[in-house]
């Protein structure tokens, strides 16, 4: 197998490393803006496929397929973002005889539509959030459903993800405007303007369960990640385990996640996302049919390399373990070190890394693709690196995180490092007492 990586940044580098460990050749594709990126330098081969804008490069399917033909690559790993959850791209790869390192296109299509995924969860008796029965066709129908559910309600993009295409309506008068804006954003971002409704759960936690399933019907879950520390629905810090999930709930939510993906005929690594209410009841939210940004913390507590597992499953290999073989050790945090200015509403801060020094020592891992002198491009996401910190328990992990963040030195651009150091001194965070609304409502007042 020769693997072409249809992505960029730290995940492209992460995939290259996994492939090298497995003895596989790699091909990097890159935009003109990424010519000096590490994934380009470290792959066995590299081809430029277009200009900086993603539509002219990383989203340009003919260029990616041409790169496969030129280099002889017979497999594509999509990473995350870009084409990673495109059922049409997966289908094209399949029809061309190229191995798509991920689930088959039918599973992506089935679970990628949030309304359909919710119906699957309902069929396997996984708790779901009250809402519309599938897609809402128009404003009048939506308003009737919203009144029945009771305000506030979420208006969500059926083909959405990443916090896009979501609005909250608080009243009848508010509903029309929010419905139209959610549809408009969904149409632009996902090329699908369909939306559905869900009842708002008060102060929930965002819990996601990592699953792994092969092509022979074998499935395991690797515990949960708590992704509730968010800014405008964009994750900032993730931890495994959640400070509020008990072993009993972990077993239940893990089995619920497996039931959903099994019913969809899913085979690969994937993430089933839930909301946890204040009474510790969990509700299905969606399935991410790709590797997650935050996958390293699951790797650290489980000892399982998720990217290698993805590749092995794509090679038609069976899982080498069962649920009874899975053991967890320690507590782990991931901090997304972003090129953003927390003092200016987390606005992007692209530019040159004049100085760049990463922390080290026991229990610290850096997943990144930057170096001193590297230019953070305004064309892509603002992620500089992921700081992953492990401890024997949550307290030790927090203490080690403080040391690591103080050691992490960046000059030339703004970053989220100091914000995280402030947060680690916050009593509620230290106690694990937070929800998805915590940063926006209590710790950082949004400047309008």
Secondary structure, DSSP 8 states (H G I E B T S, - for coil): -EEEE---HHHHHHHHHHHHHTT-EEEEEEEGGGTT-HHHHHSSEEEEEE-SSGGGTTT-HHHHHHHHHHHT--EEE--SSTTTT-HHHHHHHHHTT-EESSS-HHHHHHHHSHHHHHHHHHHTT--B--B-SS---SHHHHHHHHHHH-SSEEEEETT--TT-SEEEE-SHHHHHHHHHHHHHHHHHHHS---EEEEE--TT-EEEEEEEEE-TTS-EEEEEEEEEEEEETTEEEEEEES-TT--HHHHHHHHHHHHHHHHHTT--EEEEEEEEE-TTS-EEEEEEE-S--TTHHHHHHHH---HHHHHHHHHTT---S--GGG----SEEEEEEEESEEGGGTTEE--EE-SEEE---STTEEEEE---TT-EE-TTS--EEEEEEEEESSHHHHHHHHHHHHHH-EEESS--SHHHHHHHTT-HHHHTT---TTHIIIII-----
